[in-house]
């Protein structure tokens, strides 16, 4: 055999070995889609729904108003709280001035201990009322803020239950007014047995196949305990970008690792 033939044969063997070592055996798992972050939104304040700005399927930005309660009562409470604080502030200043006058008179032996104590008590009461008015103003501002239900993050609206004119009585049980999930990010969940789950690692690359479209993702969570309805199996979640495609929770998909 010629030297040239031997070299070509040697190179072909090396090539086969390199290719063999680079082969990755892919595993396929049946999975279903779930929302990566699903939140049921309500409000701690009571009022009447004035406006519903969203419907199912709408994409919303973080901070966008989804539901608005009638703000008039909350604005009136805020105005009243500001007035109360202004009055309490003046009363507190006057009580301090009076206490200073009484202290001066006491130092000149023109005032009894009892009269000085009354002045001190009046100042303490005025100062307490001032702090109460400050707290009431903060609460009024927060209540006005809570009268608008906003998106906690960039989200897709899953469901709205609020309707215009609906009375929201949050003192009893705050009702769920809108349900949202994180926009674009979605999970593909599959289940494996204990002997298999330990072979996976967080951030391991994965492919999610949905209706002949392949999405690139990575392992997001690996369960540490079994679910009651899936005894002997552990959930593995793969997170991926939906690429603005319409996907639905519960939809069956396959995951390749």
N, C-alpha and C positions, 0 to 999 in steps of 0.2 A: 504494500500500500504506500502511496506517496505521502510525503509530509503534508502537502496541501489538504489531502483527504482527511488525515488524522486531525488536523487543526479544525476543519469544518465540523467534524463529528464531535470534537471536544466542545466547541462553541454551542452546538445544538443541545448537548446534554446540559450545559450550564444554563441555557435559556429555559429549558424545561424545568429545571430545579427552581429557578427564580420565579417562574410563573406559578409553580406548585406552592411555593411558600407564600405567595401573595394572595392566594385564593382565600376568600372569607366565606364560610358557610352561612348563608342567610337562613334565619328562622322566621316563620310566619305565624302570627297569632290573630285570632278573631277578636275584635274589640268593638266598643261602642263609644260614641261621642258624649262628653259631658262638658258643661261650662267650666272654664278655669276659675272663675270667681263669680258666683251667683249671690246677689244680695237682695233681700226683701226690704224695701224702704218704707218707713212710716214717719211720724212726727210726734214729739212729746207734747205738743200744744193742741188745744181744741179750737175749732172754728168751722167755717163753711168753705167748701171747695169753690173757688172762683173761676179757675181756669185749669184745664188739662192740656198740656202742650205737646204730649207725645202719644204715640200708639205703638203697638207691637211691631218690631222689626226696624224701628228707627234707630239710627246711630246718633249718639249724643256725646258732646265733649265734656270733660271734667268741669264741674261747676255750673253747667247749664241747668236752668230751671225746668223741672219736669212737671211739678204740680204746684199751684199757687193757691193758698187759702186767702180768703178775703182779708186784706191787710189793714182795713180801716180801724178795727178794734185794737190791733197791736200798735198802730201808729198813734192812736189816741192815748193808749196806756203809756207809750214812750213820752209823749208830750206832757202828760200828767206827772210822770216821774221826774222829768227835767224841772218842772215848776216846783215840785216838792223839794228837790235837791237845792234849788236856788233859795227857797224860803228857809230851809234847814241851815244852809250855809250862813245866811244873815243872822239867824237866831243864835248860831254857834259863835259868830263873831261878837255879837252883842253880849252874850253871856261871858265871853272871855274879857271883854272890856269892863263889864261890871265886876268881875272877880278881881281884876287888877285894881279897880277903884277901892274895893272893899279891903284888899290887902294893904293898900296905902293907908287907909283909915285905921286899920288894925295896928299897923306899925306905929301910928301916932296916938295909940291908945284911945281912939275914938269909936271903936267897934268891939263888941263882945265876941267871945269864942263862938257862941251860938249863931250870931248873925254871919260871921265869916263862914261857918260850916254850911249855912243855907246857900250862900253864894257859890261855894264849891260844889254843892249838890246840884244847883241849877246849871252850872257849867258842864258837869258830868252828864246830866240829862240831855242838854242841848247837843253835846258832842256825840252822844249815842244816837240821837235822832238824825244827826248829819250822816253818820256812818250807815244807818239803816236806809236813808234816802239814796246814798251812793249805791248800796247793794240793790235797791229796787230799780234804779236806773239801769244797772248792768243786766238785771233779769229782763227788763222790758226790751232792751236791745237784742238780747239773745232770743226772746220769744218772737220778735219781729223777724229775725234771721231764720228761725225755724218754721215760720209760716210759709216759706218757699222751700220745697223739697228739691234738692239739686243732685246732679249726678256725682257720685263720689270719685269717679275716674272715667276715662274714655270708655263708653259702654254701648251695648246694644240693648234696647228695651225688649224684654221678653213678654211682659204682660202688664197691663194697667187695669186696676179695679176701681179707681176713683172716677166719679162723674160730677159734672158741674152741679152745684147745689147740695151735694152730699154733706151731711153734718158729721164732723169728725170729733168724737168724744174721747180724747186721749186719756182722760182721768180714769176711765174704766179699763179698757183694753185698747191700746193704740192699733188701729187697723192697718193692714198692709195696703198701701195705695199704689205702689208700682214695684215691679221686679225687674232688675237689670243684671247683666253679666258683662264681664270684661270684653271689650270689643276686640275682634280679630283673634285673640289668643283663645285656643280651645284645646281640650284634652281628649285623647283616645285612651280608654281604659281597657286593659285585658287582665286576665287572672291566670296565675301559674301556681304550681305546687311548690312546697318548701325546697325540694331538691333542685328546682330550676331558678327560683327567685334569687338565690344567693349568687347566681352567675351574672346578674345585672348590676350596673353601677349608675349613679346619678350622672346626668349629662351625656350618657352614652347615645350616640347617634342612632336615629331611627327614621324609617320611611312609613308614611301613612298613606294607604291607597284608598281613594274614594272615587267611585264611578270613573275608573280609568284615569284619574288625576292623582299624581304623586306629590305629597307635601313632605318637606324636610322638617324633622323635629328632633327632639332629644328626650331622654327619660327625665321626668320632672320629679316624681315621687315614687317611692317603693314602700308599700305598706309594711308595718311592723306587727300587725295583728290581722287575724282573719275576720271577714265579715260574717254575720250570723247566717246569711243565706248562701254563703260561699265557703262552707266549712272545708278546711284542708287546702284552701287556695288563698293567695295574696294578690291584692290589686297592684298593678303597675300602671302609672299614668305617663303618657307621652304628650308633651306640649308642642304645639306647632302654630304657625301663622296661617289663618284661613285665607289669606290673600284676597280679602273682600268678597269671597264667594259665600253664597247662602248655604250655611250648614245648620243642622238641627240636632239638638240633644237627643240621644237615643239612637241616632242613625248608626247602622252597622258598617264597620270598616275593617280593614286588615292592617296589621302593623308588621313591618319587616325589620329585624334587627340583624 
